[in-house]
Amino acid sequence: MTSMPYCYILYSPLLDKFYIGQTQQDPESRLEQHLSRFYGNTKFTAKAKDWEIFISIPCSTEKQARAVEGHIKKIEE
């Protein structure tokens, strides 16, 4: 069974920056992966260890989660 898809926004007080992503995992599990540098030391989220979930948005489908992520990123530009 697959988890519910989410669009999520992380915030780092140290960097005063946001990170926007989407996942099929529980957002707390995904946050732990970012904090443990699961995705490598060169990724944007590796720049800080104080990421916290700003908001997580449950979505009906992975396609919807990607669309919400894209929409938020477009607004941010």
N, C-alpha and C positions, 0 to 999 in steps of 0.2 A: 504494500500500500504506500502510495506517495503522499508526502506531506502537502499541506495547503501552500500554494505559492504566495509570496509576499514581495512587495516593494518596501525597501527600508532605507532610512536615512540615519547615518551615524554622525556624531559630533565629537570633535576633539577640542576640549578647552585649551590645551597646550598650543595647538596650531591655530585655534579659532577658525576651524574649517569644517565643512560638511563632506560626507561621502555618501553617494546615492548608489544603491544596488538593488538587485532582485535575486530571490532565492527560492528553492523548493524546500529548504530546511526551515526549522524553527529559527526565528531571528536571533534568539539568545545563543543557539548553537553556532550560527554563522558569525556572530560577534566574537565568540571564543576563538574561532578559527582566525579571524583577523588579528586578535590580540596575541595569538601564539605564533603569528607570522607563517601560518600554514601555507599561504600563497606566495611566500618568498620574502626576501629582505629588500627587494627593489620595487615592490608594489607601493602605491600611494599610502595605504593604511599602515605600512611598516614604519612610517615616519614618526608615529606616536604610539604610546601604549595606554593612552587614557580614553580611547574611543568608548562612547556610550550610545545606546539606542536613543535617538531623538524621537523617531516615530516608526512604526511598522504598519503597513497597510495590507490587510488580507485581500487577496484577489481570487477570482473564480477560476482563472486559468493562468498558465505560464505566459501565454500571449498577452493577457491583460496586465500582468505584472511587468512585462517588458515595455508595454505601451505607457503605463504609469511612470516607470523609470525614465523613459525617453521624454515624456512630457515635462517632468520635473527638471531634467537636465536642460531641456530647451529653454525653460523659463529662467534658469540660472544663468544662461549665457549673457 
